[in-house]
Amino acid sequence: MNKVSRMRLVFGAIIVVAFGVGALWLLVPPPAGVDKGQFYSPFGTPTTLVDLTFALGGGILFLLALRNFKKELKPAYRLVAGAQFSLGILTIVFPIIEYYNLWDNVYWDMSSYLSYLVGCVLMYLGARQFMKIIGTRSLATAPLVVIVATLAISVARSLTPHVNVWAAFNEHQYDAFEVAVTIPVVFYAAAAYGMFKIRRTIGQEYRRSFDWLAAGLVLQMITAITIAVLDTIGYDNWYFNTRMYELPTILGDFLVLVAAYQFNVVGEVTRARYPVWKRVLHIAPPPPPTSIDIVVYAAGMASNLEAINPILDRMRHLTASLAPNQDLSKGEQAELRSIYLDLETYLVTKEPLRTFTRETIRRNITAHFALGQGAAPTFWPAL
């Protein structure tokens, strides 16, 4: 069993455990009289158990992904893993509150905010660490901007009329506590924006991982916004009573789990395939790989596209003069070979995220394109 198969097995096991625990809890009867409570829902505990399992699973997979990357990137992965672990561990408060219907207990109720509060800060710090290593900059995610935005939104919310959801608080105590409710909104938004910024500049091999991670963080931000809105309009409504408000949280943690899986399979050899469904529909198979395809694939292994743009500009200049389906001349093949070797040198000596050797790069490319098995003429045999 190869690494991809093993990771798929682990990923599938986490999903089965999550839904299995949630389904089994439906068979557990609630304590006597609890189901008469104002905010009781039979789906409250099972849904939160599914969510915390996804979060813990994501933390585990992010820690496993540490093996794939250089030590400089490991703090970022540990912060993101810590965010999901804290989210999962602290979310255990929710099943307890739901099972015993402790929503009227102010201390238990306040503790339910900890998972978002701690998780969002660690995730933001992880995003900042990713951006630092990859070389992505953004004023919108700067600590000073995030702190000022949090304070500004908190002040604005303190001036907004609201339902008295915290009966034990006076108005000043309510306004102070709402800062803790605002922090996840801003910090998850900043983390998601940072991940989207990285996604725009990072190489092809990493893009899917950051796509899933950014999408998951957007859903976490939506959850945080939902909590802030409910703290303003009150919780006695169908959206809270049916636990629909938990849906973005569950989906967000699931997408972060998918991102963690994708980070674990970055760099694994993937074979270019001709799917069966295309054969059934008589869709023509892709043409044999060319030297240009090899260069583009090698470029996708780089995490910082800006760093290799000067190398790729030489290929862009070459391809700009080519007609569609035009065969490459010997001189053009030689130039593409030179471009490839420069890319290979960059990956071996300067790539910030992963450690490469010329042998592993060439083995990956050979396996992906099945070079030497009836492929079109390329510079590959001349390396």
Secondary structure, 3 states (H helix, E strand, C coil): CCHHHHHHHHHHHHHHHHHHHHHHHCCCCCCCCHHHCCCCCCCHHHHHHHHHHHHHHHHHHHHHHHHHCCHHHHHHHHHHHHHHHHHHHHCCHHHHHHHHCCCCCHHHHHHCCHHHHHHHHHHHHHHHHHHHHHCCCCHHHCHHHHHHHHHHHHHHHHCCCCCCCCCCCCHHHHHHHHHHHHHHHHHHHHHHHHHHHHHHHCCHHHHHHHHHHHHHHHHHHHHHHHHHHHHHHCCCCHHHHCCHHHHHHHHHHHHHHHHHHHHHCCCCCCCCCCCHHHHHCCCCCCCCCCHHHHHHHHHCCCCCHHHHHHHHHHHHHHHHCCCCCCCCCHHHHHHHHHHHHHHHHHHHHCCCCCCCCHHHHHHHHHHHHCCCCCCCCCCHHHC
